[in-house]
Amino acid sequence: MEFRFSEEQQMIRDTAASFLAEVSDSQAVRQAMANGAGYDESLWSRITEEMFWHAVHIPEKLGGLDLGYVELVAMLEQMGRCLTCSPFFSTVCLGVNALRVAGTEAQQKKYLAQIAGEGRTATLAWTGKGRRWDAKSIDTTYTLTKDGVFLDGRLHYVTDGHTADLLIIAARENGSSGEQGIGLFIVPAGAGGVSSVALPTMDQTRKQATISFDKVQVDAADIMRDAGDAWPLLSQVLDLARIATAADQTGGAERVLEMTVDYIKERRQFGRPVGSFQAMKHKAADMMLRAESARSALYYAACVADEYLAGRGTDVMLAEAASIAKAYCSEAYFFNAGCALQMHGGIGFTWEHDLHLYFKRAKSTQQYLGDASFHRERLARMILDAPT
Amino acid sequence: MRLAFSKDDEAFRESIASWLAENLSGKFEKIRFRGGPGDEHMYFDERRDWEYRLADGGWTGVGWPKEHGGRGLSIEQQVIYHEEYARAGGPGRVGHIGEGLTGPMLIAFGSAEQQQRFLPQILAGKELWCQGYSEPGAGSDLANVRTKAVFDRDSDRWLITGQKIWTSLAQESDWCFVIARTDPNSRGSRGLGFFLVPMDQPGVDIRPIRQLTGTSEFNEVFFDAAACDADCIVGEPGDGWKVAMGLLGFERGVSTLGQQMLFQNEFNEIVAIAEENGAASDPTIRQRIADAHIGLRIMRYNSMRTLSGDVGDGSLEKSAMIYKLYWSTWHRNLGNLAMDVLGPEAEIAETAPYDLTRLQSLFLFTRADTIYGGTNQIQRNIIAERALGLPREPRPATD
């Protein structure tokens, strides 16, 4: 047992920290979040050409770095700290994960090589409108005809759905329900019958789109594994994405704590630093407890994800670790961001101060792929025999 | 990062597990899962015999260095030892203060003579220890001790006078380590000494405290010119605070993982009740059970990070500092959950006049968890000041 970063992993983290400090500071984030794409093309080019981060866990034979999930979360944690705007999460944590888990050998060879080699972006679109994050939320349909497979419907809350080159779509067989009849398909964003609309979002650092499918024909070669029975695969992709989200949250939870500690050491009222009052110190201690525990939950989940991707762990272990991490980190980030706002007083309420960006990202990531209550109920089903 | 244990370690797990299966049976069957916090007064004689059995098997002082008679296990194997011990339902150790606190303290701060005098007796389970820190006026403000130690040249001994409180196992202990003021003109953390005091003498009077549980694990101990030999001071007069603080650091070692296995047993019991009485289909209870599960798993991951050692960014020191605040809060909430899962049945005690069920004891005793060994408020002060570097509490000027 060795539950800590290796020297190489520390190096990856430190490199990510110093690179992002340079390219993803407050000004860069504010510029990127205000443009239509939601990110700066030149930053994405530097990530894909200079850093090669987008290929972090793509196998070597497909042109990737062949590193693991621990390395991936080490980078994501730093991006969460800096609120980095880029299609990294959608491409790597949705697209690459979906291809690795549910792609055929031929699909992996083609599309992972494209992502690694050309820096093409990708995303996963799977839910309809509503507040669910389970199989019931899938309402786009696929129909098998003698001319091939056709997709119809509207997909919501699609991360970077308006800019991704490659769409991975979950749809259900016409007439199916629940976890039955689910299929996964790869569709180029420019395919006939596909239209996407960017949505204005409260958290401007994470863009979302709605994508409509009108009789979109899918190439037979782009039907992913286990079509008609792909919910378990999709579920594992979602769990990997939840762990990645927890990494962003852990980074954010830690960063808002640092900002707050720095501020309350400087800010003076009643003739002393406000950080000398126990009312402030105890809140800060509670924030640190959450930031540290979030980190532990995250690193454990990353190790489990590594085992799973290496074919050694089970999907149940992955689901449990992902739900623990997502439930805890979601609440930790929101708690810390909320405390940070309170402890900054009036200055934190201004647009000019960066805190609101963290506060909003804490809420958007908390909701995304299931909030803490969702994951606690999922864990309860694993722990308890009795039905609800 | 690597979660799995090595083959050697797994073989070690097998050896301790089979030793426990073989030995924790027969006359020891009834003390399985007994004698933990809140239950330390139960089955004392049987647990004392169990201590001898452990000693005979070489299973005391497993983390102590070999040169001091310990087993010198690696961190990993200590973790496994504590996990298997708790999994098997190993009873609360009557020798835990000696093994966990006195021994490591003497190895770090004691003289060679003190080590030779006391360590073998602890390992053999022959001498039991208790802790004399808190006083009526020195709880959270531990440095405010008033107990005095005066050196008597005629008898060549230290004479200790004062009152200690919240001393567990005092009636059963052979020795007590005591912090007492050696410099009568000093205040706060200066001028203290650290003494090893024999309990069986006329100057020591033990009075049990009846707690809100109705039971008495804790005692008041009155010292009235209680004697301890000149060579029973650890370090020099004035070193007491340094030794006392060093000793507190030993408390958050690997045994925390064993503690978590006990928590797991408690959690499992509550889950089984919830499944049986229908609480498991109540949505809010389901949320709370899942939350307790999350909390316990993360407690384990926190410990694993702490035990895996520092990576130089100080983050692992932080994971150690939050430990007490984390587990005490979690455990207190678990006790409350137990009552809410039981519903009206939670009120019904085992027998008259006031013999509580295990879960009632859990509910009540865990209210002490967030107080002893540094209250949650003191823990937050420590975290804020030492880990986050916030300004220290203003203290009244000392002379």
HADDOCK unambig.tbl for C-alpha pairs under 7 A between the chains (distance, minus, plus):
assign (segid A and resid 1 and name CA) (segid B and resid 2 and name CA) 5.36 0.50 0.50
assign (segid A and resid 1 and name CA) (segid B and resid 3 and name CA) 4.74 0.50 0.50
assign (segid A and resid 1 and name CA) (segid B and resid 4 and name CA) 5.25 0.50 0.50
assign (segid A and resid 1 and name CA) (segid B and resid 5 and name CA) 5.00 0.50 0.50
assign (segid A and resid 1 and name CA) (segid B and resid 76 and name CA) 6.98 0.50 0.50
assign (segid A and resid 2 and name CA) (segid B and resid 1 and name CA) 5.43 0.50 0.50
assign (segid A and resid 2 and name CA) (segid B and resid 2 and name CA) 4.96 0.50 0.50
assign (segid A and resid 2 and name CA) (segid B and resid 3 and name CA) 6.23 0.50 0.50
assign (segid A and resid 2 and name CA) (segid B and resid 308 and name CA) 5.55 0.50 0.50
assign (segid A and resid 3 and name CA) (segid B and resid 1 and name CA) 5.06 0.50 0.50
assign (segid A and resid 3 and name CA) (segid B and resid 2 and name CA) 5.99 0.50 0.50
assign (segid A and resid 3 and name CA) (segid B and resid 3 and name CA) 6.42 0.50 0.50
assign (segid A and resid 3 and name CA) (segid B and resid 304 and name CA) 6.09 0.50 0.50
assign (segid A and resid 3 and name CA) (segid B and resid 305 and name CA) 5.38 0.50 0.50
assign (segid A and resid 3 and name CA) (segid B and resid 308 and name CA) 5.52 0.50 0.50
assign (segid A and resid 4 and name CA) (segid B and resid 1 and name CA) 5.29 0.50 0.50
assign (segid A and resid 4 and name CA) (segid B and resid 305 and name CA) 6.32 0.50 0.50
assign (segid A and resid 4 and name CA) (segid B and resid 308 and name CA) 6.36 0.50 0.50
assign (segid A and resid 5 and name CA) (segid B and resid 1 and name CA) 5.64 0.50 0.50
assign (segid A and resid 6 and name CA) (segid B and resid 1 and name CA) 6.41 0.50 0.50
assign (segid A and resid 265 and name CA) (segid B and resid 390 and name CA) 6.49 0.50 0.50
assign (segid A and resid 275 and name CA) (segid B and resid 390 and name CA) 5.95 0.50 0.50
assign (segid A and resid 275 and name CA) (segid B and resid 391 and name CA) 6.55 0.50 0.50
assign (segid A and resid 276 and name CA) (segid B and resid 390 and name CA) 6.43 0.50 0.50
assign (segid A and resid 276 and name CA) (segid B and resid 391 and name CA) 4.93 0.50 0.50
assign (segid A and resid 276 and name CA) (segid B and resid 392 and name CA) 6.62 0.50 0.50
assign (segid A and resid 276 and name CA) (segid B and resid 393 and name CA) 6.72 0.50 0.50
assign (segid A and resid 281 and name CA) (segid B and resid 381 and name CA) 6.64 0.50 0.50
assign (segid A and resid 281 and name CA) (segid B and resid 384 and name CA) 5.39 0.50 0.50
assign (segid A and resid 282 and name CA) (segid B and resid 380 and name CA) 5.26 0.50 0.50
assign (segid A and resid 282 and name CA) (segid B and resid 381 and name CA) 6.59 0.50 0.50
assign (segid A and resid 282 and name CA) (segid B and resid 384 and name CA) 6.91 0.50 0.50
assign (segid A and resid 284 and name CA) (segid B and resid 384 and name CA) 6.55 0.50 0.50
assign (segid A and resid 285 and name CA) (segid B and resid 380 and name CA) 5.31 0.50 0.50
assign (segid A and resid 285 and name CA) (segid B and resid 383 and name CA) 5.65 0.50 0.50
assign (segid A and resid 285 and name CA) (segid B and resid 384 and name CA) 5.35 0.50 0.50
assign (segid A and resid 289 and name CA) (segid B and resid 322 and name CA) 5.77 0.50 0.50
assign (segid A and resid 292 and name CA) (segid B and resid 319 and name CA) 6.04 0.50 0.50
assign (segid A and resid 293 and name CA) (segid B and resid 298 and name CA) 6.42 0.50 0.50
assign (segid A and resid 293 and name CA) (segid B and resid 302 and name CA) 6.35 0.50 0.50
assign (segid A and resid 296 and name CA) (segid B and resid 298 and name CA) 6.56 0.50 0.50
assign (segid A and resid 296 and name CA) (segid B and resid 301 and name CA) 5.35 0.50 0.50
assign (segid A and resid 296 and name CA) (segid B and resid 302 and name CA) 5.48 0.50 0.50
assign (segid A and resid 297 and name CA) (segid B and resid 298 and name CA) 5.71 0.50 0.50
assign (segid A and resid 297 and name CA) (segid B and resid 301 and name CA) 6.53 0.50 0.50
assign (segid A and resid 300 and name CA) (segid B and resid 301 and name CA) 6.77 0.50 0.50
assign (segid A and resid 303 and name CA) (segid B and resid 1 and name CA) 6.95 0.50 0.50
assign (segid A and resid 324 and name CA) (segid B and resid 294 and name CA) 5.70 0.50 0.50
assign (segid A and resid 373 and name CA) (segid B and resid 287 and name CA) 6.92 0.50 0.50
assign (segid A and resid 376 and name CA) (segid B and resid 287 and name CA) 5.62 0.50 0.50
assign (segid A and resid 376 and name CA) (segid B and resid 290 and name CA) 5.16 0.50 0.50
assign (segid A and resid 376 and name CA) (segid B and resid 291 and name CA) 6.47 0.50 0.50
assign (segid A and resid 377 and name CA) (segid B and resid 286 and name CA) 6.68 0.50 0.50
assign (segid A and resid 377 and name CA) (segid B and resid 287 and name CA) 6.09 0.50 0.50
assign (segid A and resid 379 and name CA) (segid B and resid 290 and name CA) 5.82 0.50 0.50
assign (segid A and resid 380 and name CA) (segid B and resid 286 and name CA) 5.74 0.50 0.50
assign (segid A and resid 380 and name CA) (segid B and resid 289 and name CA) 6.98 0.50 0.50
assign (segid A and resid 380 and name CA) (segid B and resid 290 and name CA) 5.22 0.50 0.50
assign (segid A and resid 384 and name CA) (segid B and resid 275 and name CA) 6.77 0.50 0.50
assign (segid A and resid 384 and name CA) (segid B and resid 280 and name CA) 6.69 0.50 0.50
assign (segid A and resid 385 and name CA) (segid B and resid 275 and name CA) 6.69 0.50 0.50
assign (segid A and resid 386 and name CA) (segid B and resid 275 and name CA) 5.93 0.50 0.50
assign (segid A and resid 386 and name CA) (segid B and resid 280 and name CA) 5.87 0.50 0.50
assign (segid A and resid 386 and name CA) (segid B and resid 281 and name CA) 6.18 0.50 0.50
assign (segid A and resid 387 and name CA) (segid B and resid 281 and name CA) 5.98 0.50 0.50
assign (segid A and resid 388 and name CA) (segid B and resid 281 and name CA) 4.55 0.50 0.50
assign (segid A and resid 388 and name CA) (segid B and resid 282 and name CA) 6.98 0.50 0.50
